[in-house]
């Protein structure tokens, strides 16, 4: 389903933010920088694009150095940098915690703004909007229906975890 795929992508972004200690404002700033690097607007930064931007910043890295920069964060081995990989490249704090539940809990806490242990419809809507994903009420309802398996109108950690592992 399109909406759950988008939620999954955005949640992976939240996990990256938590893992690397990035705030929503920092992510917004990095998104602007990413868009400048992504010259052709296709959602990835190629070696050629990276080289052009580095040169414009007065840097003159070799192709080998550029490849090493890309390879250091290229999780999907496509030899390009997508936004999530760019966040990792640009963040100074490297996460080295291998406990996936800790990362999931950190991401869950970002969604759970009031700290009551569940993600409400309004919390989900606000966070998605802050990430640049303004959702229609129908899209939001579809997301909630898909993830809220007990039907109580809120997403608890176990439901969140199930969604992330599906």
C-alpha positions, 0 to 999 in steps of 0.5 A, a space after each residue: 500500500 502506498 501510504 504504508 510505504 511512505 510511512 515506512 520511508 519517513 519512519 526510516 528517516 526518523 530512525 536516521 535522525 535519532 541515530 545520528 542526533 539530528 533535529 527536525 530543523 537540522 534535517 530541514 536545513 540538510 534537505 535544502 543542501 541536498 536539493 542544491 547537490 541534487 542538480 538534476 532533481 532526481 532524488 540522488 546525488 551522483 559522483 558528477 553532481 558531488 564533484 560540481 558542488 565540491 568545486 563550487 565550495 572551493 574543494 577539489 577532491 579526486 574522483 577516488 576521494 569522491 567515490 570513497 565519500 559515496 561508498 562510506 554511506 551508500 547503503 543500497 550500493 547504487 553508487 549514488 547518495 539518496 537523502 537518508 544516506 546524505 543525512 548520515 554523511 553530513 551528520 557528525 554524530 555517528 550512531 554505533 548502537 546495534 540494538 534495533 529496539 533502541 533505535 525504534 524506541 527513539 524513533 517512536 519517541 519522536 512521533 509520541 510528542 506528548 510522551 503518553 506511550 502512543 502515537 495519536 492521529 494528530 501527532 502523526 499528522 504533525 510530524 509528517 507535515 514537519 517532514 514535508 509530507 502534508 497528508 490528506 485526511 484520507 491518507 492519514 486515516 489509511 495509515 492509521 487503519 493499517 498500523 493501528 491493529 487493535 483499533 483504539 485510534 492510536 499506535 502503541 510501540 508494539 504496533 509501531 514495531 510490527 509495522 517496521 518489521 513488516 
